[in-house]
Amino acid sequence: MPRVPDIMPVTDLRQDAAAALKRVRATKQPLVITQRGRAAAVMISVEAYERDEHERQILRLLAQGEREIRAGKGHALAAVLAEVDRLLGDT
């Protein structure tokens, strides 16, 4: 079952931004900021942001590889494995 996201109205965020930051760091879960009852933004920890960006970078490279394969282009396996090692070393 999907987890219900943490939600905080923007007025509460204005009143106690430090508590919102503490909550995001402690739970390691995104915090949905609402305005007039609708989702307006999402606050996440720096660690979560960096992890997500890293995962997106890997997905972009995989998609690029798929496009290159369809176009008949390719790379040597050793070069691909070296790039993977470099990317995984960043985690």
N, C-alpha and C positions, 0 to 999 in steps of 0.2 A: 504494500500500500504506500503511495507517495506521501512524503512528509509534508505537512501543512507549513507554509513558510511563515517566518516571524514577520510581523507587520507593525509598523510604527507610523502614526500620523505625522506630517511635517511639522505641525505645531508642537508636538512632543519633542521632535528632533531639535527644533529651535530652542526650546526651554532647557534641554539637557543633552547636548551633542556628545559630551564625554560619556554619558551612560550608554548611548547608542554604540559608540566605538567600543566600549568595554564589552557590551553584549555580543557584537560581531566577533571580536577577538576570542571571547570565552566559548561561544557556541560553535565557532568556525562554520557558521551557516549564514547565507545571505539574509539581509534585512530589507524587506520591501517597504519603501517610504510611500505613503499615500498622501494625496492632496484632493480634498473634496470627495473622499471616499473611493478614489480610483488610484491604482498603482501609478506612480510618477517616476520612481527611480529605484535602483537596487544598490545597497551598500554591501560590499564584501571586504574581507581582510586583504591586505597586500599579498599575503602568502597565497590565498585562493586566486587572486588576480594573476599572479605570476605563474601559478600552476596551470590555470586555464589558458593563458597566453601560450605557454610552452606546448600544451596539447594542441591548440589551434595551429601552431607553427608546424607540428608534425603532420597534422591532417592536411595542411596546405601542400606540404612536400609530397605526401602520398597522392593527392589529387593531381599534382603536377606530373608525377611519375606515370599515373594512369593516362593522362593526356599525351605524354611523350611516347608511351607504348603504343597507343592508338595511331599516333602519327608515324610510327616506325622508327622512332629515335630510341636511343638507349644509353646506358652507362655501364661501365665495367663493374662487376660485382664487388671487387675490392674497394672501388671508390664509393659505392653506395654504403657498404659496411663501415667504412671510415667515417662517413658523414653521420650515420646512425650513432656510432660510438661517440662522436663529438657532441651530438645533440643530447644523448642520454647522459653524458658527463656533466651537462649543465644542470641536471636536476638536483 
